Amino acid sequence: MERAADIIVVADATGDRVDPVAWEMLAFARRLKDMNGGSVRVWLLGETPEASAREMALASGVDVSALQCPGLRAGSVAATSTA
């Protein structure tokens, strides 16, 4: 039996709060998980993302990792397509 894929949401923290788009991506990831199984976790990037990561983890119950990225500005984590 195949193991279900894990889903990782990569998002950025805007100042000291979670970017609203991160919440939307988390909701979509949860829907994917419900359809296909696996688990969901979030990597929250920012200059000082620790408080935002705690907020998101407490509010969502999902494992959230804070990744400090000096010089990262709000909105700089974006999905891109070559199509």
PyMOL commands that set and color helices and strands:
alter all, ss='L'
color gray80, all
select helices_A, chain A and resi 20-36+50-60
alter helices_A, ss='H'
color red, helices_A
select strands_A, chain A and resi 7-14+17-18+40-46+63-68
alter strands_A, ss='S'
color yellow, strands_A
deselect
rebuild
show_as cartoon
